[in-house]
Amino acid sequence: MIGIATKLSKFDYDTDKLINLNKLITKNFDIHVIDAEEIQLTDKNVLEQLNKNSQLTIQCRRENAKDLLNLYSSYNFHICFVYGNKKYMAKSEKDNSKSSVLSLLNEATKMMDNNKIWIGTEGIENLLVSNDTNIEKIVNNSIKYYVYGCKKSNNEYKTLYDKRTAVYIPFMENIANELVDSMDNYLKRRENYVGDWENYLLNIDNTSNANSNSKNKDLIDEYNNKNKDFSVIGYPINQDYSIENLKLFKNYFKK
């Protein structure tokens, strides 16, 4: 699959714009990923207008996470389960255990199509690599969703990314320094970031397209391998959701 992600906060939680973008994205891409932030998307009038090929995110340490699971699963959306950024949490939620992810995932497997379960792996990789048979089954059957530049390569994590994976990729054509500065908070949250932004943001230009010299050749090959269940999700850094700009991302992965 190839898809596009949006952040509601970037357009002031304008649900009319969200619905219009959802129509545009799901018409031209396989999936529309709607990131979770401070305000949760719970308006049923809005949810009813979203295409079923939409992915909504649940921050599992939230106190209303189970309610969100009940709500989103009733619409047959894809759902991504993440531990969640403390920035968006109430004081009472910030210290909730990472095991809350596994608890909610266990509930999700009983309620929804397992092909639509995604796990945001960042920060909980150790939790997901387990000899526990039940955890192993849940992880194997779910889509492991990692952040561009943050996939752990140690041998102990190899099985985590063996199959059913997806990668979240912030992208833009010809990234300038001021755009890098605007992504500073995002970049500093990445575990091993040391100023090497090119490893965390996809800069699309005339020389870095899908060819044998591209540093992303492995990703491009993996996406084009019909035997692999691998998805790429692009996030336009400059918030340009014109179809021309979004297709830059799609065309980058074409061979």
Summary of the structure (lengths in Angstrom):
residues: 255
radius of gyration: 17.6
end to end distance: 14.8
largest distance: 50.1
contacts: 743
relative contact order: 0.13
helix: 40%
strand: 20%
